[in-house]
Amino acid sequence: SFLEICFNYGKKYFKINNIKDWDSPSFNNGLINLRKKNPKVFSKIYDVVQVTAAINKIVYFGKLNIISSKLLKIKKDTACEIASILRMDPPFDNKNSLGWHEEGCYNNRINDSVVTWCPMVNVNEINGTMDIILNSHKSKKIVKSQYSKKIISKYKIKSMKLKAGDILIMDSKIVHKSGSNSSKKLRFTLSCRWNKLPNVKMKFGSNLHY
């Protein structure tokens, strides 16, 4: 589990008996202190957890592949899971956050990619939930990659209030961003991108990721 990975690298920062879930104060305080005092170890935990079975367990036990394949109208075993990441966003730290953006599509076909965003904790405007521009995936008026405040102000923005374990599913072309975390705990979210099989001309392999 994720907790075992944390305990393996930063044992002295955690009291494992006091940790019940992602929202446990002792767990959050341990990670925050670890990040301040030993950022290299925190980075190690962040990187390692992305390639462990702990992530795949959440993805596939949560049946995210089945849900996404139905939306893409493909067989579940042909859905390509791309760029899955468990984010750990600390309080008042925006250096790794993006402004308004859309996810990249790996094929040239229309509507061939969806994103699943699953919070491990309750998310709201305090700890920074997902903000989306409604119907932006259908709009031809929004100039891609030029999301200035002046342009964004013309559209309706919705802040998604979700509970732990909820799943937000959106078209990859929806313009969105994560809000700032102004709480006292980390915000844990699992983001996955699901794609149809690449077309014949597309180079497959490491070029699929970026």
C-alpha positions in Angstrom: 0.0 0.0 0.0 1.0 3.7 -0.3 1.4 3.8 3.5 3.9 1.0 3.5 5.9 2.8 0.8 6.0 5.9 2.9 6.9 3.9 6.0 9.7 2.2 4.1 11.5 5.4 3.2 10.5 7.7 6.0 9.8 5.5 9.0 10.6 8.1 11.7 8.0 10.5 10.4 5.0 8.2 10.7 3.2 6.5 13.5 1.6 3.7 11.6 -0.9 2.8 14.3 -2.5 6.3 14.2 -3.2 6.3 10.5 -6.6 5.2 9.4 -7.0 6.8 5.9 -5.6 9.4 3.5 -7.1 12.2 5.7 -5.5 11.1 8.9 -3.7 14.1 10.6 -0.7 12.0 11.6 -0.3 10.8 8.0 -0.5 14.3 6.6 1.7 15.9 9.2 4.3 13.1 8.6 4.4 13.7 4.9 4.5 17.5 5.3 7.3 17.3 7.8 9.2 14.8 5.6 8.9 17.1 2.6 10.3 20.1 4.6 13.2 18.3 6.3 14.1 15.7 3.7 12.7 16.7 0.2 14.8 14.1 -1.5 13.1 11.3 0.4 9.7 12.9 -0.3 10.5 13.0 -4.0 11.6 9.4 -3.9 8.3 8.4 -2.4 6.4 10.4 -5.0 8.3 8.8 -7.8 8.2 5.3 -6.5 4.5 5.2 -5.8 3.7 6.0 -9.4 5.2 2.7 -10.6 3.9 0.3 -7.9 1.0 -2.0 -7.8 -0.7 0.4 -5.3 -1.7 2.7 -8.1 -2.9 -0.1 -10.4 -4.9 -1.5 -7.6 -6.9 1.8 -7.3 -7.2 2.1 -11.1 -8.5 -1.4 -11.9 -10.3 -2.2 -8.6 -12.2 1.0 -9.2 -13.0 -0.2 -12.7 -11.8 3.0 -14.3 -10.9 1.1 -17.4 -14.4 -0.3 -17.8 -16.0 3.1 -17.3 -13.7 4.8 -19.7 -14.0 2.1 -22.4 -17.7 2.4 -22.4 -17.5 6.1 -23.0 -15.0 5.6 -25.8 -17.1 2.8 -27.2 -14.3 0.3 -27.3 -13.6 -3.0 -25.6 -12.2 -2.6 -22.1 -9.0 -4.6 -22.9 -8.1 -2.2 -25.7 -8.3 1.0 -23.6 -4.9 2.6 -23.4 -4.0 3.9 -19.9 -1.7 6.8 -20.3 0.0 9.1 -17.9 -1.7 7.9 -14.7 -0.4 9.8 -11.7 -1.2 10.0 -8.0 -0.7 13.7 -7.1 0.2 14.8 -3.6 -0.3 18.6 -3.5 0.9 20.2 -0.2 -0.8 23.2 1.3 0.1 26.6 -0.2 2.4 25.1 -2.8 1.6 25.9 -6.4 5.0 25.3 -8.1 3.7 22.0 -9.7 0.3 23.3 -10.6 -0.8 24.2 -14.1 -3.1 27.1 -15.1 -6.0 26.6 -17.4 -5.2 23.8 -19.9 -6.5 20.8 -21.7 -5.1 17.2 -21.8 -3.3 16.1 -25.0 -4.9 13.6 -27.4 -2.6 11.0 -28.9 -4.7 10.3 -32.0 -6.1 12.7 -34.5 -9.6 11.4 -34.2 -12.3 13.4 -32.5 -13.4 12.4 -28.9 -10.9 9.6 -28.6 -9.6 10.4 -25.2 -11.2 10.8 -21.7 -9.7 11.7 -18.3 -10.7 10.2 -15.0 -9.9 12.3 -11.9 -10.5 10.6 -8.6 -9.8 12.4 -5.2 -8.6 10.2 -2.3 -10.0 12.9 0.1 -13.0 15.2 0.0 -12.2 18.1 -2.3 -13.6 21.6 -2.3 -12.6 25.2 -2.8 -10.5 25.2 0.4 -8.1 22.3 -0.5 -8.4 23.0 -4.2 -10.8 21.0 -6.3 -11.1 20.7 -10.1 -12.4 23.8 -11.9 -13.7 23.3 -15.4 -15.0 25.5 -18.2 -18.4 24.0 -19.1 -18.7 22.9 -22.7 -15.3 24.2 -23.6 -14.5 20.9 -25.4 -17.2 21.9 -27.9 -16.2 25.5 -28.3 -14.2 26.8 -31.3 -14.0 30.3 -29.8 -11.5 29.4 -27.1 -8.0 29.8 -28.6 -6.1 26.7 -27.5 -3.0 27.4 -25.4 -4.0 31.0 -24.9 -6.1 30.9 -21.8 -5.8 34.5 -20.6 -8.0 35.8 -17.7 -9.8 38.0 -20.2 -10.8 35.0 -22.3 -11.7 32.7 -19.4 -13.9 35.4 -17.8 -16.3 35.1 -20.8 -17.2 31.5 -19.9 -19.0 29.7 -17.1 -16.7 28.0 -14.6 -17.8 25.2 -12.4 -15.9 24.1 -9.3 -16.4 20.4 -8.6 -17.1 19.5 -5.0 -16.4 15.8 -4.7 -16.1 13.3 -2.0 -13.3 10.8 -1.5 -13.7 8.0 -4.0 -15.9 9.9 -6.4 -14.9 9.9 -10.1 -14.9 12.9 -12.3 -14.9 11.9 -16.0 -14.3 14.5 -18.7 -13.4 14.8 -22.3 -9.7 15.4 -22.7 -10.4 18.7 -24.5 -12.3 20.2 -21.5 -10.3 23.3 -20.4 -9.6 22.8 -16.6 -7.3 23.5 -13.7 -6.8 22.4 -10.1 -7.4 25.0 -7.4 -4.9 26.1 -4.8 -4.7 24.0 -1.6 -5.2 26.4 1.3 -5.9 23.7 3.8 -3.6 22.2 6.4 -3.4 18.8 4.7 -2.2 17.4 1.4 -4.6 16.9 -1.5 -4.4 13.4 -2.9 -5.9 12.8 -6.4 -5.5 10.1 -9.0 -5.5 11.3 -12.6 -5.7 8.9 -15.5 -5.9 9.4 -19.2 -7.6 6.8 -21.4 -7.2 6.6 -25.1 -8.3 4.5 -28.0 -5.7 2.3 -29.7 -3.1 4.5 -31.5 -3.5 4.8 -35.3 -1.0 3.0 -37.6 1.1 6.1 -38.3 1.6 6.9 -34.6 5.0 6.0 -33.0 4.3 3.7 -30.1 6.4 3.2 -27.0 8.2 5.9 -24.9 6.9 8.6 -27.3 3.4 7.9 -26.1 4.3 9.5 -22.8 5.4 13.1 -22.1 
